Amino acid sequence: MSFRIEHDTFGEIEVPADKYWGAQTQRSKQNFPVGKEQMPIEVVYGFAHLKKAAAIVNKDLGKLSAEKSDAIVKACDDVLSGKLDTHFPLVVWQTGSGTQSNMNVNEVVAYVANMYLKEAGSAETVHPNDDVNKSQSSNDTYPTAMHVALYHEIEAKLMPALNNLRNTLKAKEEQFTNIIKIGRTHLQDATPLTLGQEISGWRYMLDKCEDLLNISKKELLNLAIGGTAVGTGINAHPEFGDRVAKQIGVQTGYDFVSSPNKFHALTAHDEVTFVHGALKALAADLMKIANDVRWLSSGPRAGLAELSIPENEPGSSIMPGKVNPTQSEMLTMVAVQVMGNDAAVGIAASQGNFELNVFKPVIMYNTLQSIYLLADGMNSFNDNCAIGIEPIEENITNYLNQSLMLVTALNPHIGYEKAAYIAKTAHKEGLTLKESALKSGFLTEEQFNEWIKPEEMIHPK
């Protein structure tokens, strides 16, 4: 491998000749050989939007020449196109302010910008700190890139996946609206409902989670940019933060603003914690939905077997013909990971000391991972399971007719204690509910047939 010599305030260092990063990125690679978790490329894209906006605003404010600004903008567009992804090698486990990742972007953008300037025959050169990072600090750029990335990924990946699964459940809800089944509470028989009503509960969970995400994600529109080192805005024009936030909004289509209190924006990440709380709520609901599906599809002959689900792959290496609810298992593991991530995000967000929280990369990494796991998990569960859910009506009917909890319909007519006696007797003596009711002498066969009608027990009466 061939190298070139780069330098920073610590001196000279060898950098691979085919890489566009500089000395500080190389030092980070050497100083933090920790784990395999790379800084998500979406954070880099958030930085690229920020650096592009900063170059435009600094030019407008007379702080940067048009030649330098234009070159930086072109370099940022190259980053955003994805063709420079291999030049961002740093891991999550680095300085807690994300300084090395900020410098990685500054160095790559400066390198590419200088190539454009050289091609144009310009005598100008772009410096990573003095030009690309002008009017900025890692302390306000990393949280800005974090918010830009998180908002975009929620909008572009998570919400479409949520809507996709919700629409599938809505279709199943309407399709199964007339299938009456036994309800269950405490894993015991309860009063009837329709399969459509049961699925409506799942669908409404996703409705509510969408509401929670829409409320919480708005907090991400507040950007730290303009605060520079400690929130005072030192070395930045007074209008810099507001103008950059507005320009990022132009570039992304989202209504970003510069936070009204930069001291908060640098040291607190309650806004991301709030968002992750909504992600945890979604994970909890998906856990419930996936578990219901695998319980209701359990069997095929020794379980509930009220639902059939797609058979996607062999389920056992030793038991021929076995098929497992693998999509439910996948989705519940995703939910567990997101709940663990929520704990990590909450603890990390509590570690704001004085003017800066220095747990930013781990907050970012866990929140992005939760977004991707939930989005991918919902898409997979939808495509490989939910779409193919069908009722096994014979079993549903048998469970309904055998249930002793239909006796609940007798309460208004003969009272709770007599109804309980009928149910207990039927269970103890192996009788049907009707046989036990007639044996009790509390009502006639005509009354039983009139009062015990499952189709009239699925709505208020």
Protein Blocks (a to p, Z undefined) as FASTA:
>chain_A
ZZdddddfkbccdddfkbcbdfklmmmmmmmcgcjbdcdfklmmmmmmmmmmmmmmmmmn
opacfklmmmmmmmmmmmmnopmmmmmmbcfblcfklmmmmmmmmmmmmmmmmmmmmmno
pabdcdfklmmmgoiafklmmmmmmmmmmmmmmmmmmmmmmmmmmmmmmmmmmmmmmbcc
dddehhiacddddfklmmmmmmmmmmmmmmmmmmmmmmmmpcfehjlmnonopaiafklm
mmmmmmmmmmnopacdddfblklmmmpcklmmmmmmmmmmmmmmmmmmmmmmmmmmgcjk
lcnolaccddfbdfbfklghiacdfklmmmmmmmmmmmmmmmmmmmmmmmcghjbccklm
mmmmmmmmmmmmmmmmmmmmmmmmmmmgccdfklmmmmmmmpmklmmmmmmmnojklmmm
mmmmmmmnopafklmmmmnopacfklmmmmmcfklmmccZZ
